[in-house]
Amino acid sequence: MIKNSYKLLCLLACMLMSLTLQAQTKAEKQGWRLGMQSYSFHKFTLTEAIDKTNQLGMKYIEVYPGHKLGGKWGDVTFGPQLSAQTRLELKEYAASKGVKIISTGVVVTQSSSEWEPLFLFAKDMGMAFISCEPAMADWDLVESLVRKYDIGISVHNHPQPSQYWTPDNLLNAIVGRNPKIGSSADVGHWRREGLDQIECLKKLDSRIISLHFKDIAEKKAGVKEQEDVIWGKGILNVKGMLQELKRQNFKGYFIVEYENNWDNSVPDIKKCLEYFDIVTNEIL
């Protein structure tokens, strides 16, 4: 009896694993890639964040500027100032965990002179794009560097007073510019600013490079911030957003930025990924 029960449990586990792998395969075939925003683990070092990304089964990470590397590098922070040797070793460490650093962000430069070193760094690290908020005066320079280095620019929408808080402002800034320039769409920030996140996605059709993907709690009286919640438990209609991105034939990165339960967020993020698998298995 015990032996038969064990066999049944093993069979159920295999079926569940098969369903998850099938859903992931569908998402990957759609050109959807799940990655981690290292800021989700900002209380830990970057090496620990890479370890946690591996633990969650994700292959990509976006690193926020200034994240302490940890490990053999101690308090050295992530950015263009890293030596060639450290860059190489960091890439090797990530690769040993099955993780690739695909972007850095969100970058806000203080001077136009910072852009080319940033692009050189991104190129050297093998990144696909830079998540940032360029100054309006820097757009011609930034676009020329996109062409020169073949690195994309994914513009983030921090809340006001960020000039890119609404999709209309971003579209006005990049109209007619290189197609590798687009949005790093933070769906939570839109809703917190009173915008409809699905309508924002529609406006940016064909101009979305990546997303800071999340779900958030309903707004409560006396509570300033609508906190991040496990996907499917909040008000952002995760399924609806994914259906809209499917309609657009979006191909790019879903960057998981989970800003809650900072000390032990891995179990919550795992539930988010499980929900993503369920929905993608249904709609794709």
VENQUIHU-V572054 format. One record per residue. N is the residue number from 0. RES is the residue in one small letter. PSI is psi in radians with two decimals (999 if undefined). OMEGA is omega in degrees with one decimal (999 if undefined). BURIAL is 1 if it has 24 or more other ideal C-beta (glycine too) atoms within 12 Angstrom, else 0. Layout:
N;RES;PSI;OMEGA;BURIAL
N;RES;PSI;OMEGA;BURIAL
This chain:
0;m;-0.81;178.5;0
1;i;-0.70;-179.6;0
2;k;-0.74;179.5;0
3;n;-0.67;178.0;0
4;s;-0.69;178.7;0
5;y;-0.74;178.7;0
6;k;-0.70;179.5;0
7;l;-0.74;177.7;0
8;l;-0.73;178.4;0
9;c;-0.72;179.8;0
10;l;-0.76;178.8;0
11;l;-0.71;178.5;0
12;a;-0.74;179.5;0
13;c;-0.68;178.8;0
14;m;-0.74;178.5;0
15;l;-0.75;178.3;0
16;m;-0.71;179.5;0
17;s;-0.72;178.5;0
18;l;-0.76;179.6;0
19;t;-0.79;-179.7;1
20;l;-0.65;178.7;0
21;q;-0.77;179.7;0
22;a;-0.75;179.1;1
23;q;-0.70;179.9;1
24;t;-0.71;177.5;0
25;k;-0.78;179.2;1
26;a;-0.77;-179.3;1
27;e;-0.68;177.3;0
28;k;-0.51;177.0;0
29;q;-0.18;-177.7;1
30;g;0.32;179.3;0
31;w;2.24;-178.2;1
32;r;2.24;177.7;1
33;l;2.25;177.3;1
34;g;2.85;-179.0;1
35;m;2.40;168.5;1
36;q;2.10;-172.7;1
37;s;-0.33;178.6;1
38;y;-0.40;175.4;1
39;s;-0.45;-179.6;1
40;f;0.65;-174.3;1
41;h;-0.26;175.0;1
42;k;-0.10;179.3;0
43;f;2.95;178.0;1
44;t;2.93;179.7;1
45;l;-0.70;178.3;1
46;t;-0.67;176.6;1
47;e;-0.64;177.4;1
48;a;-0.69;177.1;1
49;i;-0.71;177.4;1
50;d;-0.75;-179.1;1
51;k;-0.64;176.9;1
52;t;-0.74;175.5;1
53;n;-0.76;-180.0;1
54;q;-0.59;-179.3;0
55;l;-0.09;178.1;1
56;g;0.28;178.6;1
57;m;2.62;-172.9;1
58;k;-0.11;-172.9;0
59;y;2.64;176.8;1
60;i;2.44;170.7;1
61;e;2.19;-173.2;1
62;v;2.26;178.7;1
63;y;2.51;-179.2;1
64;p;2.32;177.8;1
65;g;0.03;178.3;1
66;h;2.18;178.7;1
67;k;2.31;-175.8;1
68;l;-0.72;-176.8;1
69;g;-2.85;-178.7;1
70;g;-2.41;-179.2;1
71;k;-0.28;-175.7;0
72;w;-0.16;175.8;0
73;g;-2.16;-174.6;0
74;d;0.14;174.4;0
75;v;2.40;-175.2;1
76;t;2.73;-176.1;1
77;f;2.30;177.2;1
78;g;3.13;-176.3;1
79;p;-0.28;-179.2;1
80;q;-0.15;-178.8;0
81;l;2.44;178.1;1
82;s;2.81;179.3;0
83;a;-0.68;-179.4;0
84;q;-0.75;179.7;0
85;t;-0.69;177.7;1
86;r;-0.82;-179.3;1
87;l;-0.82;-178.2;0
88;e;-0.65;179.8;0
89;l;-0.73;176.0;1
90;k;-0.72;179.3;1
91;e;-0.69;178.7;0
92;y;-0.83;179.4;1
93;a;-0.78;-179.3;1
94;a;-0.62;179.3;0
95;s;-0.35;177.9;0
96;k;0.10;-179.3;1
97;g;0.44;-175.5;0
98;v;2.46;177.2;1
99;k;2.35;175.3;1
100;i;1.88;-173.0;1
101;i;-0.18;178.3;1
102;s;2.95;171.7;1
103;t;2.58;179.7;1
104;g;2.87;14.1;1
105;v;2.19;-176.8;1
106;v;2.28;171.3;1
107;v;1.93;-175.8;1
108;t;2.66;176.2;1
109;q;-0.28;-177.6;0
110;s;2.57;178.5;0
111;s;-0.38;-179.9;0
112;s;-0.24;-179.0;0
113;e;-0.26;-170.7;1
114;w;-0.85;-175.9;1
115;e;-0.75;174.5;1
116;p;-0.60;178.6;0
117;l;-0.77;178.2;1
118;f;-0.70;177.4;1
119;l;-0.73;177.8;0
120;f;-0.82;179.9;1
121;a;-0.71;179.3;1
122;k;-0.78;-178.7;1
123;d;-0.58;-179.0;1
124;m;-0.07;179.1;1
125;g;0.50;-178.7;1
126;m;2.71;177.2;1
127;a;-0.56;-176.8;1
128;f;2.95;175.4;1
129;i;2.20;175.4;1
130;s;2.19;-169.2;1
131;c;3.10;174.1;1
132;e;1.46;-176.5;1
133;p;2.55;170.6;1
134;a;2.53;-178.2;0
135;m;-0.61;-178.2;0
136;a;-0.24;-175.1;0
137;d;0.02;-170.1;1
138;w;-0.71;179.3;1
139;d;-0.73;177.8;0
140;l;-0.85;-178.6;1
141;v;-0.78;179.9;1
142;e;-0.67;178.5;1
143;s;-0.61;179.4;0
144;l;-0.55;173.6;1
145;v;-0.79;179.0;1
146;r;-0.74;-175.6;0
147;k;-0.74;-173.0;0
148;y;-0.10;-179.1;1
149;d;0.76;176.4;0
150;i;2.30;-179.6;1
151;g;2.82;174.5;1
152;i;2.13;-178.5;1
153;s;1.88;-170.0;1
154;v;2.16;-176.6;1
155;h;2.71;-180.0;1
156;n;1.28;171.7;1
157;h;2.79;179.3;1
158;p;2.91;174.3;0
159;q;2.43;18.4;0
160;p;0.26;175.1;0
161;s;2.35;-178.2;1
162;q;-0.22;-177.4;0
163;y;0.35;-174.2;1
164;w;-0.43;178.9;1
165;t;2.51;179.8;1
166;p;-0.55;-178.7;1
167;d;-0.73;179.4;0
168;n;-0.73;178.5;1
169;l;-0.82;-178.3;1
170;l;-0.66;177.2;1
171;n;-0.59;-178.0;0
172;a;-0.52;-171.8;1
173;i;0.12;-179.0;1
174;v;2.26;178.1;0
175;g;-0.01;-178.0;0
176;r;2.98;-176.8;1
177;n;2.35;-179.3;1
178;p;-0.21;175.4;0
179;k;0.08;174.4;1
180;i;2.21;-178.8;1
181;g;-2.63;-171.5;1
182;s;2.45;163.1;1
183;s;1.51;-164.8;1
184;a;1.90;175.1;1
185;d;1.76;-173.6;1
186;v;-0.48;178.3;1
187;g;-0.75;178.8;1
188;h;-0.71;178.4;1
189;w;-0.88;-176.2;1
190;r;-0.67;178.5;1
191;r;-0.42;177.7;1
192;e;0.14;177.0;1
193;g;0.20;179.3;0
194;l;2.70;175.5;1
195;d;2.03;-172.5;0
196;q;-0.59;-179.9;1
197;i;-0.67;175.6;1
198;e;-0.62;176.6;0
199;c;-0.75;177.3;1
200;l;-0.72;179.8;1
201;k;-0.74;-179.7;1
202;k;-0.57;-174.9;1
203;l;0.24;-180.0;1
204;d;2.20;-179.5;0
205;s;-0.03;-179.6;0
206;r;0.30;178.6;1
207;i;2.09;178.0;1
208;i;-0.75;-177.4;1
209;s;2.95;176.7;1
210;l;2.49;162.8;1
211;h;1.67;-167.3;1
212;f;2.48;-174.9;1
213;k;3.06;168.6;1
214;d;2.62;-176.6;1
215;i;2.77;-178.5;1
216;a;2.77;174.7;0
217;e;2.56;180.0;0
218;k;2.32;-178.8;0
219;k;2.53;179.2;0
220;a;2.30;177.7;0
221;g;-0.08;178.7;0
222;v;2.08;-173.8;0
223;k;-0.76;-171.8;0
224;e;2.34;171.9;0
225;q;1.83;-171.6;1
226;e;2.74;174.1;1
227;d;2.50;176.7;1
228;v;2.94;177.1;1
229;i;2.38;-176.4;1
230;w;2.38;-178.1;1
231;g;-0.18;-179.3;1
232;k;-0.13;-175.0;0
233;g;-2.68;-171.1;1
234;i;0.07;-172.5;1
235;l;-0.06;178.2;1
236;n;1.16;-178.0;0
237;v;-0.78;-179.8;1
238;k;-0.75;179.2;1
239;g;-0.70;178.3;0
240;m;-0.76;179.9;1
241;l;-0.64;176.9;1
242;q;-0.68;177.8;0
243;e;-0.71;178.7;1
244;l;-0.59;173.9;1
245;k;-0.78;178.9;1
246;r;-0.68;-179.6;0
247;q;-0.16;-171.7;1
248;n;0.71;177.4;0
249;f;2.41;173.5;1
250;k;2.04;-177.0;0
251;g;-2.71;-169.4;1
252;y;2.28;168.0;1
253;f;1.80;-179.9;1
254;i;2.07;-177.8;1
255;v;1.97;175.9;1
256;e;1.74;-176.0;1
257;y;1.82;-173.9;1
258;e;1.17;178.4;1
259;n;2.80;177.1;1
260;n;0.87;-168.8;0
261;w;-0.65;-173.7;0
262;d;-0.38;-176.4;0
263;n;1.10;-174.0;0
264;s;-0.19;-176.3;1
265;v;-0.81;178.5;1
266;p;-0.68;178.3;0
267;d;-0.79;-178.5;1
268;i;-0.64;176.9;1
269;k;-0.71;178.1;1
270;k;-0.62;175.7;1
271;c;-0.79;-178.8;1
272;l;-0.63;177.1;1
273;e;-0.70;178.4;1
274;y;-0.71;176.2;1
275;f;-0.76;179.4;1
276;d;-0.75;-179.3;1
277;i;-0.80;-176.4;1
278;v;-0.76;-179.6;1
279;t;-0.59;176.8;1
280;n;-0.54;-178.8;1
281;e;-0.75;-169.7;0
282;i;-0.34;-178.4;0
283;l;999;999;1
